[in-house]
Amino acid sequence: MSVQPVSSAVGSKPRVAVLFGGRSSEHSVSCVTAAGVLEAIDHSKYDVVPIGIARNGQWSLVSVDPEQWSLRSASLPEITAGPESVVISSDGGSQELVSHAPDAMPRSLGRIDVVLPLLHGPFGEDGTLQGLLEMADIRYVGAGVLASAVGMDKHYMKVVFAAAGLSVGPYEVITDRQWAQDADACLERASKLAFPLFVKPARAGSSMGITRVTEAAQLRAAVETARQHDPKVVIEAGITGREIEVAVLQGRGHDDPRTSQPGEIAVNDGGHEWYDFEAKYVDGAAAELSCPADLPDDVTTRVRELASVAFDAVGAEGLSRVDFFYTPDGDLVINEINTMPGFTPISMYPQMWAKSGLPYTELIDELISLALERPTGLR
């Protein structure tokens, strides 16, 4: 059952809970994303409530100062568990946060209007958090339960894309059971793909646990590296082509999704063979975004159309970044969709929208507005 739009009080600013950190290997990346958003969000328009999730899953109120969560001297920020924890009220539909501390009565932190979940990876980007918020009738920015789960799992993402008529590159999947029963058979299957291969955790992002493999002898170690992040592994054949990305933003009401100008990632010389974690988040000079990408007009139109198809195929809401390979033969092969792309100062999603006429602060405002106007429950 849907509920009516909520507000904190007549004439007050909407209360936005910015949620970051989390239990996944992308904990620190989430903190860095939050630093960018906390700095850019219009504090005169929103009452911002920063909530950090420690690696053990504890929620707590944390500093609103973005400097505390940013990358400084390449160090990675971390949320630590404290004596006081924050939970969502069990009083269904109250949209209230409650603080618990030892030897103290629970303390209400008040009602919130919307959650901005800046979590990457499992236990945040994969539908689990979204399910919790749905149960509590709390509005939130971004994709719902199913779209988040599909967008997190590189295996089922490809199944859905193929069903929607999108071109998907060759790949193999190794489950935990298959690996335990016959690892050699799994490696033989994967070695039939054309090298180089990219061995990836099926449900991780930010290039965590990914290995580029150029020969079969390297496969076993690469699979074990990926399995440190996820017992399910996806192995993709490398595709020769330019890396083209499109930022997608949900349309207002029943309007179609909006797409940015396509951007192209170019990894500069300096020790990065591909767009890895260091290039994405640490080394600001490692990669360069060209937006709009230098593409023929018909390819620009087509890649934006396909990005919209991908967004709708998984049932995304709010925002997504869709990545493609543009091959020398003129084909557009979809790589993946990211339903909660990074928002760091060098992240591609906000950069593409800024170059398409929607600056960072206005982009955050639009995402919050989209979340506030949509109903809770089935939609």
C-alpha positions as CSV (number, residue, x, y, z in Angstrom):
1,M,0.0,0.0,0.0
2,S,1.4,3.4,-0.9
3,V,1.6,6.2,1.6
4,Q,1.2,9.9,1.1
5,P,4.3,12.1,0.6
6,V,5.8,12.9,3.9
7,S,7.6,16.0,5.3
8,S,9.4,16.7,8.6
9,A,7.1,19.6,9.5
10,V,5.2,22.4,7.8
11,G,7.7,24.8,6.4
12,S,10.8,22.8,7.3
13,K,13.5,21.5,5.1
14,P,13.3,17.9,3.9
15,R,15.4,15.6,6.1
16,V,17.8,13.6,4.0
17,A,19.7,10.6,5.6
18,V,23.0,10.2,3.8
19,L,23.9,6.5,4.3
20,F,27.4,5.3,3.6
21,G,30.2,2.9,4.5
22,G,28.8,-0.6,4.7
23,R,29.9,-4.2,5.0
24,S,31.3,-4.8,1.5
25,S,34.9,-4.5,0.3
26,E,33.8,-1.2,-1.2
27,H,33.4,0.4,2.3
28,S,36.0,3.1,1.8
29,V,34.9,3.8,-1.8
30,S,31.4,4.5,-0.3
31,C,32.9,6.9,2.2
32,V,34.7,8.8,-0.6
33,T,31.5,9.0,-2.6
34,A,29.8,10.4,0.5
35,A,32.5,13.0,0.9
36,G,31.7,14.3,-2.5
37,V,28.0,14.4,-1.9
38,L,28.2,15.9,1.6
39,E,30.3,18.7,0.1
40,A,28.0,19.4,-2.9
41,I,24.5,18.9,-1.4
42,D,22.6,22.1,-0.8
43,H,22.6,22.3,3.0
44,S,20.4,25.4,2.9
45,K,17.7,23.3,1.2
46,Y,18.0,20.0,3.1
47,D,18.5,18.9,6.6
48,V,21.3,16.4,6.1
49,V,21.6,13.5,8.6
50,P,24.9,11.6,7.9
51,I,24.8,7.9,9.0
52,G,27.8,5.7,8.7
53,I,27.7,1.9,8.6
54,A,30.7,0.2,10.1
55,R,32.1,-3.0,8.6
56,N,30.3,-5.0,11.3
57,G,27.0,-3.6,10.1
58,Q,26.4,-1.1,12.9
59,W,24.7,2.2,12.0
60,S,25.7,5.4,13.8
61,L,25.5,9.1,13.4
62,V,28.8,10.5,12.0
63,S,30.4,13.7,11.1
64,V,28.9,15.8,8.3
65,D,32.3,17.2,7.5
66,P,33.2,15.8,4.0
67,E,37.0,16.2,4.7
68,Q,36.8,13.3,7.2
69,W,35.6,10.9,4.5
70,S,37.7,12.0,1.6
71,L,40.9,10.5,0.3
72,R,43.9,12.2,1.9
73,S,47.4,11.1,0.9
74,A,45.9,8.0,-0.7
75,S,44.6,6.8,2.7
76,L,41.2,5.1,2.7
77,P,38.6,6.4,5.1
78,E,36.9,4.0,7.6
79,I,33.8,4.1,9.8
80,T,34.3,2.6,13.2
81,A,31.7,1.2,15.4
82,G,30.9,3.2,18.5
83,P,28.8,2.8,21.7
84,E,25.7,4.4,20.2
85,S,23.8,2.8,17.3
86,V,21.0,4.0,15.0
87,V,18.1,1.9,13.8
88,I,15.0,2.4,11.8
89,S,11.9,2.4,14.0
90,S,10.0,-0.9,14.1
91,D,6.8,1.2,14.2
92,G,5.7,0.6,10.6
93,G,5.3,3.7,8.5
94,S,6.8,6.1,11.1
95,Q,9.9,6.8,8.9
96,E,11.7,7.5,12.2
97,L,15.3,6.9,13.2
98,V,16.0,5.8,16.8
99,S,19.3,6.0,18.7
100,H,20.3,3.3,21.1
101,A,23.1,3.5,23.7
102,P,24.1,1.4,26.6
103,D,22.3,2.1,29.9
104,A,20.1,4.7,28.2
105,M,16.5,4.9,27.0
106,P,16.1,4.8,23.1
107,R,16.2,8.3,21.8
108,S,14.2,9.5,18.7
109,L,16.3,11.2,16.0
110,G,13.1,12.3,14.3
111,R,11.4,11.4,11.1
112,I,13.3,11.4,7.8
113,D,11.9,12.1,4.4
114,V,14.3,10.3,2.1
115,V,17.4,8.1,2.3
116,L,20.4,8.8,0.0
117,P,22.1,5.3,0.0
118,L,25.6,5.9,-1.1
119,L,26.6,2.2,-0.6
120,H,28.6,0.2,-3.1
121,G,28.6,-3.6,-3.4
122,P,26.8,-6.2,-1.4
123,F,24.6,-5.3,1.6
124,G,23.8,-1.9,0.2
125,E,23.7,-1.8,-3.6
126,D,22.3,-5.2,-4.2
127,G,18.7,-4.8,-3.0
128,T,19.2,-5.8,0.6
129,L,19.1,-2.3,1.9
130,Q,16.4,-1.3,-0.5
131,G,14.2,-4.2,0.9
132,L,14.7,-2.9,4.4
133,L,13.7,0.6,3.4
134,E,10.7,-0.7,1.5
135,M,9.6,-2.6,4.6
136,A,9.8,0.6,6.6
137,D,7.9,2.7,4.0
138,I,10.9,5.0,3.6
139,R,11.6,6.7,0.3
140,Y,15.1,6.4,-1.1
141,V,17.2,7.5,-4.1
142,G,17.9,5.0,-6.8
143,A,16.9,1.6,-8.0
144,G,14.5,-0.7,-6.1
145,V,15.0,-4.2,-4.8
146,L,14.9,-6.2,-8.1
147,A,16.8,-3.7,-10.2
148,S,19.5,-3.3,-7.6
149,A,19.9,-7.1,-7.3
150,V,20.1,-7.7,-11.1
151,G,22.4,-4.7,-11.5
152,M,24.8,-6.1,-8.8
153,D,25.0,-9.6,-10.3
154,K,27.1,-9.5,-13.5
155,H,25.7,-13.0,-14.4
156,Y,22.0,-12.2,-14.3
157,M,22.6,-8.7,-15.6
158,K,23.9,-10.3,-18.8
159,V,20.9,-12.7,-19.0
160,V,18.5,-9.8,-18.7
161,F,20.4,-7.7,-21.3
162,A,20.5,-10.5,-23.8
163,A,16.7,-11.0,-23.3
164,A,16.2,-7.3,-24.1
165,G,18.1,-7.7,-27.4
166,L,21.3,-6.0,-26.3
167,S,24.7,-7.4,-27.5
168,V,26.6,-9.1,-24.7
169,G,30.2,-10.4,-25.0
170,P,31.2,-14.0,-24.5
171,Y,31.5,-15.1,-20.8
172,E,31.5,-18.0,-18.4
173,V,30.2,-18.3,-14.8
174,I,31.8,-20.3,-12.0
175,T,29.6,-20.9,-9.0
176,D,31.0,-21.9,-5.6
177,R,29.5,-25.4,-5.9
178,Q,31.0,-25.9,-9.4
179,W,34.4,-24.8,-8.2
180,A,34.3,-27.1,-5.2
181,Q,33.2,-30.1,-7.3
182,D,35.6,-29.8,-10.2
183,A,37.8,-26.7,-10.4
184,D,39.8,-28.1,-13.4
185,A,36.6,-28.4,-15.4
186,C,35.8,-24.8,-14.6
187,L,39.2,-23.7,-15.7
188,E,38.9,-25.7,-18.9
189,R,35.6,-24.1,-19.7
190,A,36.9,-20.6,-19.1
191,S,40.1,-21.2,-21.2
192,K,38.0,-21.7,-24.3
193,L,37.2,-18.0,-24.3
194,A,39.4,-15.7,-26.3
195,F,42.3,-14.2,-24.3
196,P,42.8,-11.7,-22.7
197,L,40.2,-12.5,-20.1
198,F,38.9,-10.5,-17.2
199,V,38.1,-12.5,-14.1
200,K,35.7,-10.8,-11.8
201,P,33.7,-11.3,-8.6
202,A,30.1,-11.6,-9.9
203,R,28.7,-9.2,-7.2
204,A,31.3,-6.6,-6.6
205,G,32.2,-3.2,-8.1
206,S,34.9,-0.5,-8.2
207,S,37.2,-3.0,-9.9
208,M,37.6,-4.9,-6.7
209,G,39.1,-8.4,-7.1
210,I,39.4,-8.2,-10.9
211,T,42.4,-9.7,-12.7
212,R,43.4,-9.4,-16.4
213,V,44.6,-12.8,-17.6
214,T,46.6,-13.3,-20.7
215,E,47.2,-17.1,-20.6
216,A,45.5,-20.2,-19.1
217,A,48.2,-20.7,-16.5
218,Q,47.1,-17.5,-14.8
219,L,43.4,-18.5,-14.5
220,R,43.4,-20.4,-11.3
221,A,45.1,-17.7,-9.2
222,A,42.7,-15.1,-10.8
223,V,39.7,-17.1,-9.9
224,E,40.9,-17.4,-6.3
225,T,41.5,-13.7,-6.1
226,A,37.9,-13.0,-7.3
227,R,36.6,-15.6,-4.8
228,Q,38.0,-13.5,-2.0
229,H,35.3,-11.0,-2.7
230,D,32.5,-13.4,-4.0
231,P,32.2,-17.2,-4.2
232,K,30.5,-16.6,-7.6
233,V,32.9,-15.6,-10.4
234,V,32.3,-14.2,-13.9
235,I,35.0,-14.6,-16.6
236,E,34.6,-12.3,-19.6
237,A,36.4,-12.4,-22.9
238,G,38.3,-9.2,-23.6
239,I,36.6,-7.1,-26.2
240,T,38.7,-4.8,-28.5
241,G,37.0,-1.5,-28.6
242,R,36.6,2.0,-27.1
243,E,35.0,2.2,-23.6
244,I,32.0,4.4,-23.9
245,E,29.8,5.3,-20.9
246,V,26.4,7.0,-20.7
247,A,24.8,8.5,-17.5
248,V,21.1,7.8,-17.2
249,L,18.6,9.7,-15.1
250,Q,15.0,8.7,-14.5
251,G,12.4,10.8,-16.3
252,R,9.9,12.8,-14.3
253,G,6.5,11.1,-13.9
254,H,6.0,8.7,-16.7
255,D,8.6,10.3,-19.0
256,D,11.3,8.2,-20.6
257,P,14.8,8.1,-19.0
258,R,17.1,11.0,-19.7
259,T,20.6,10.3,-21.0
260,S,23.8,12.3,-20.9
261,Q,26.2,12.9,-23.7
262,P,28.3,9.7,-24.0
263,G,31.7,9.8,-22.4
264,E,34.9,7.9,-23.3
265,I,37.5,6.7,-20.8
266,A,41.1,6.8,-21.8
267,V,43.6,5.3,-19.4
268,N,46.8,7.3,-19.6
269,D,50.3,5.8,-19.4
270,G,51.6,5.3,-15.9
271,G,51.3,1.7,-14.8
272,H,47.5,1.2,-15.5
273,E,46.8,-1.4,-18.2
274,W,43.1,-0.9,-17.7
275,Y,40.6,1.1,-15.7
276,D,41.4,-0.4,-12.3
277,F,40.7,0.7,-8.7
278,E,43.7,3.0,-8.5
279,A,42.8,4.7,-11.8
280,K,39.2,5.2,-10.7
281,Y,39.7,6.5,-7.1
282,V,43.3,7.3,-6.2
283,D,45.3,8.5,-9.2
284,G,43.4,11.4,-10.6
285,A,45.7,11.7,-13.6
286,A,45.4,8.0,-14.5
287,A,42.3,8.4,-16.6
288,E,40.7,11.0,-18.7
289,L,37.1,11.5,-19.6
290,S,36.2,12.9,-23.0
291,C,32.6,14.1,-23.1
292,P,31.0,14.2,-25.5
293,A,32.9,11.3,-26.9
294,D,34.2,11.7,-30.4
295,L,31.7,9.5,-32.2
296,P,29.7,9.6,-35.4
297,D,26.3,11.3,-34.8
298,D,24.4,8.1,-35.5
299,V,26.5,6.1,-33.0
300,T,26.0,8.8,-30.3
301,T,22.2,8.6,-30.9
302,R,22.3,4.8,-30.8
303,V,24.4,4.4,-27.6
304,R,22.1,6.8,-25.8
305,E,19.1,4.8,-26.9
306,L,20.7,1.5,-25.8
307,A,21.6,3.0,-22.4
308,S,17.9,3.8,-22.0
309,V,17.0,0.2,-23.0
310,A,19.4,-1.2,-20.5
311,F,18.0,1.1,-17.7
312,D,14.5,-0.1,-18.5
313,A,15.5,-3.7,-18.9
314,V,16.6,-4.1,-15.3
315,G,13.8,-1.8,-14.1
316,A,16.1,0.9,-12.8
317,E,15.0,4.0,-11.1
318,G,16.8,7.2,-10.2
319,L,20.2,6.8,-11.7
320,S,22.5,4.4,-13.5
321,R,25.7,4.5,-15.5
322,V,25.7,2.1,-18.5
323,D,29.0,1.1,-20.0
324,F,29.6,-0.1,-23.6
325,F,32.4,-1.2,-25.9
326,Y,32.4,0.4,-29.3
327,T,34.2,-2.1,-31.6
328,P,36.2,-1.3,-34.7
329,D,33.4,-3.0,-36.7
330,G,31.0,-0.4,-35.4
331,D,29.2,-2.7,-32.9
332,L,28.1,-1.5,-29.5
333,V,28.5,-4.3,-26.9
334,I,27.1,-3.7,-23.4
335,N,29.6,-4.2,-20.6
336,E,27.5,-3.5,-17.5
337,I,25.0,-1.2,-15.7
338,N,25.9,0.4,-12.3
339,T,22.8,1.4,-10.4
340,M,24.8,3.4,-7.8
341,P,27.7,4.8,-9.7
342,G,30.5,6.6,-7.8
343,F,30.1,10.3,-6.9
344,T,33.7,11.0,-6.1
345,P,35.2,14.2,-7.6
346,I,36.7,12.2,-10.4
347,S,33.8,9.8,-10.9
348,M,32.4,9.7,-14.4
349,Y,28.6,9.8,-13.7
350,P,28.6,13.4,-12.2
351,Q,31.2,14.5,-14.7
352,M,29.1,13.4,-17.7
353,W,26.0,15.2,-16.4
354,A,28.0,18.3,-15.6
355,K,29.3,18.3,-19.2
356,S,25.7,17.7,-20.4
357,G,24.4,20.8,-18.6
358,L,23.4,19.5,-15.1
359,P,25.9,20.5,-12.5
360,Y,26.8,18.3,-9.5
361,T,24.6,20.1,-6.9
362,E,21.6,20.3,-9.2
363,L,22.1,16.6,-10.1
364,I,21.9,15.6,-6.4
365,D,18.8,17.9,-6.0
366,E,17.1,16.2,-8.9
367,L,17.8,12.7,-7.6
368,I,16.3,13.6,-4.2
369,S,13.3,15.2,-5.9
370,L,12.7,12.1,-7.9
371,A,12.8,10.0,-4.8
372,L,10.4,12.2,-2.9
373,E,7.8,12.2,-5.7
374,R,7.6,8.5,-6.2
375,P,5.3,6.3,-4.0
376,T,6.5,3.7,-1.6
377,G,5.5,0.1,-2.1
378,L,4.7,-1.5,-5.5
379,R,5.0,0.8,-8.4
